Every structure is written in structure tokens, then in C-alpha cells.
Amino acid sequence: MLSILKNSRAFLKPLQNQLQFSQKLFFSHARSDDANVLKHKLDHYNSVTFDSKSLPEDPLIFEQMLLNSMNHFNEINARGLWLQLDLNRSSLIPTALKHGFDIHHAKTEYVLLSKWLPKDEPNKLPHFASHFIGAGGAVIREETNEILVIQERISLVGNLWKIPGGLVDEGETIADAAVREVWEETGIKAKFHSILSFREKLNYKWGQPDIYFVVLLKPETFDIKIDPTEIRDAKWMKIDEYIQTSMIETQKKIASVIAFLGEKDTEKVKNLASGNALDMAGFGGERFQLKLEHGSASDNIFYCANIVREWNEKRNNK
């Protein structure tokens, strides 16, 4: 009987760990029995967003609960804190600033403050902007017909293979951002060649649009060394395999552009371009819906050269 109990505990332990993680990720309260922790939500990046409607209006009560909350989130290794203060709680702003929060951005109806908790990492919370601009590096190894792909350590879509990329930093060009992201995530040095396409996502964070550029890069080194804080895995993948494994709609569209790059039948491409040169060279847009978690969806527009779109339409209609 004792042996059976031990085996049962060993079997149930992973399930208990998974349940505890799910509760921490999706439940709105830190602990249902802890009234001294501000009501909040914990996201998949292990960052905290406080419930702005339930914050105490008294600055002294707010200060004590904020300190309790910060101690709690340090204990569970939370990363970022997001604190929205509506106009009727603007008197709490000095208290938040006193305890290390920074003003992230302000609108007519609220002020958003943020605080980065890890002491041994630079602040990775995104800055506010009218648009978010991202860049992904399509690093093509022509002699082996391979593309550099990664799996992110934290991902909303499982272990998806995708091109490396991220947000463009202030004062940085799209080309430089793609080169930097590839280097930071994979250790591969690459050189800018051209912009292949871009995707526009409507109503991204805080209601702002997000524009993501796909940039063609030529590798100068080939040995991969990943950043384990952001990347789960990285490798050189055959372009045909990448096209077949791209299941998410955005990745499918990026893969269609990569497929065009690998087209060896130059006469077929020339025939496509025999019409209006401006029509073929220009970037056309195609709208599509991208399904998100919890059943919601976002409106997207994917842009690429019309010659690529025509080539893919004929390829798919075979």
C-alpha cells in the first residue's frame, strides 16, 4: 500500500505543478486569502497589471498595500509592474513615484506607471508609442538553401519555428534592428540586403497599431549561440521544411515570400513581370484575421511585392 501511495504521489506531482502554474497565470488575485495585496492580473511574461478600479483612494492605505504587494511579487519573481491611475486616484501618483515607479505614458483620462523588478537584468518593459515597429531577419544561407529559425522561450503559440526578430529601439533603423535582433537571439552576424515585406496589425497594445518588417539578411557567420533568456532553440532549417511547418497565418505569408526567393525558374518569374512594371514592383496589401488567445482576433494587413503575390497565387492554384 505504501508503495502504491508513493507512486501515486510521483504521478500526481507534475499535474499539481502544472495546475499551480495555470492558477498563477490566469487567476486575477495574488492569493484569495491575502487582503493586503492589491488586486491584479499576472500575464504570460510574469508581469503584473493592477486592477485600477479597485485601488484604495486613501494614499496611506494605498502605500501600505503597495509595499505589501511589491514584497509579494519579489518573492514570486514577478518581472514588471503596471499601475494605471485614473484621474480620481491621481493623488496616488507621488506615492508610486516615491517607491520606484516611472511614468510610462499619460492620456487625458489616466496616467500609466511601471516598475521593473529584476535587479540583475536591464528593464525590458516596452516603451509607449503611437506605433509599435518591429523587424524580423530572414537570414538565407543560399549555398545550402536554408533559413535561420528560432523557437521563443515564452510563446503564445507553442514551439513555433519563426524568424528571429523584435521591436525596433529608439534611434535605430529597421535594417539595424533586424541585424541586432538576429545577433542577440542567435549569435549570427548578418548583413542587411533588402526589405522583403511588412505586416500591419491593427489595435495592438494600448490600442496602437503594430508594423512588422521582414528583412532579408545575408549571414557572415554560421555557428549558432542562442540567448537562453529569450530563446528556447535555434537552427538552420531547409527552406522547403520552413514553408511546410509555418502554420500561423502571419508565418505562412512570410514563408510565401521566402518560397519566392527560392524559385529557380527564372523564365517563370520573367513572364510574371511582363505586365505593368509599377504594378509588379509595388507593394500590395492583403487583409486577414489572426486568431488570438481566448477566442479573440486581430485585423492584419500583409504587404509584399505584387510579383510575389501573383507568383504565389499561380503556385497555389496548380
Secondary structure, DSSP 8 states (H G I E B T S, - for coil): -HHHHHHHHHHHHHHHHHHHHHHHHH-SSS-TT-TTS--EEE-TTS-EEE-GGG--SSHHHHHHHHHHHHHHHHHTT--EEEEEEEGGGGGGHHHHHHTT-EEEEEETTEEEEEEE--SSS--------SSEEEEEEEEEETTTTEEEEEEESS-TTSS--B--EEE--TT--HHHHHHHHHHHHH---EEEEEEEEEEEESS-GGG--EEEEEEEEEES-------TTTEEEEEEEEHHHHHHH--SHHHHHHHHHHHHHT---HHHHHHHTTS-HHHHHSEEEEEEEEE-GGG-EEEEEEEEEHHHHHHHHHHHT-
